[in-house]
Amino acid sequence: MTKKLFVHHPVFRLLSPIFSGTLVYLLLLLINNNIGQLQDTFLGEELYVCIGLAYLIQEFSRLSLLFFRRWNTPKSLFLKAAVQLLATIAVTVVLVSSSMYLYFKFVLFYTPNMRELFVFNHLFGFITLIYVILYLSHGFLYRINTERIAEELNAKNEIEADFLAFKRGINPDLLYESLEAMLVLMKEDAEAAEQFSEHFSIVYRYILSKGKRELVSLGEELEVLHELVLLLNHLPYRKIEFENKVKSMQWIVPTSLLQLVEYIVKTTISSNHKVLKIKLFEDQEYCSLQYRPEEKLNAQLTKATIKTIRNSYAYYAENKVLLTEENGFRILKLPKIEYDERSDH
């Protein structure tokens, strides 16, 4: 925040004391009823003393801002601001009094009286007060604006997440491909078209109904995954052979397996002579999909592709969703989720 504040800008540090010192000098002439001497003594020694003292005070005030910015006590923002204001003005009084005493003692050769010190301290103390208030108000506005920007970013992220969830639930690509395939089947084989429509309805009914659930059992997802494999085998992709080696009870994020299998199929080069073999297996921490990749040139399965799934699992598991290569196989690892179904009741 301090880097953004204008009081730390070199131009401001160079020019501001000239104006504030000149203002103090004019006020001193006015207070002492010497305004008539302005034309004769405007560029006199006293003016340069005021400007020099303004440089000293403002540089001290600037350094005090850096000090209090790193000072973490007290925790109360109001109390910290009050302490900062009082401490800065107190040190300013000491600096002004010492400087003016030395100037009067060794340059003017007499000791300043209390009235002269009182006037100088009040004028420069007021400048310090404005200086610190500018900083505090800037910090207060910066905090408010930061909070508002954070709220807007959170709202934007929620909207984007809702849109992605809606888009994922509808899955327009699969929808149109399925409808087009159904139109072809209806002309060639009405019975096959009816079976195809059953696979299609089961998959979409599951996608739309489970979108609002946080977790589902692996068995429930696998039943729909079987229907999705049958559905995809009617589409112009490589035919799929799915093998399940998982026997234990698992919980997963709804539609995550369906999405991964669809990503695998759509990024694999189509072929009427080769079969795409996908195996589901488990270890102590992960439930994994394994296949041998033969990717299309314009579509690759990367970490960015599964970003939404990775973000979803981040809420429920300490481990991350992984994408690895081992012995010529690509493995998509979904972390196991600890979930007590009784906690919902």
HELIX and SHEET records of a PDB file:
HELIX    1   1 PHE A    6  HIS A    8  5                                   3    
HELIX    2   2 PRO A   10  ILE A   31  1                                  22    
HELIX    3   3 ILE A   35  GLN A   37  5                                   3    
HELIX    4   4 LEU A   38  THR A   41  1                                   4    
HELIX    5   5 GLU A   45  ARG A   70  1                                  26    
HELIX    6   6 LEU A   77  PHE A  106  1                                  30    
HELIX    7   7 MET A  114  ILE A  170  1                                  57    
HELIX    8   8 PRO A  172  GLU A  188  1                                  17    
HELIX    9   9 ALA A  190  LYS A  210  1                                  21    
HELIX   10  10 LEU A  218  LEU A  232  1                                  15    
HELIX   11  11 SER A  256  LYS A  266  1                                  11    
HELIX   12  12 LYS A  307  ALA A  314  1                                   8    
HELIX   13  13 GLU A  341  ASP A  344  5                                   4    
SHEET    1   A 2 VAL A 216  SER A 217  0                                        
SHEET    2   A 2 TRP A 251  ILE A 252 -1                                        
SHEET    1   B 5 LYS A 239  ASN A 244  0                                        
SHEET    2   B 5 VAL A 275  GLU A 282  1                                        
SHEET    3   B 5 TYR A 286  TYR A 291 -1                                        
SHEET    4   B 5 PHE A 329  PRO A 335 -1                                        
SHEET    5   B 5 LEU A 322  GLU A 326 -1                                        
END                                                                             
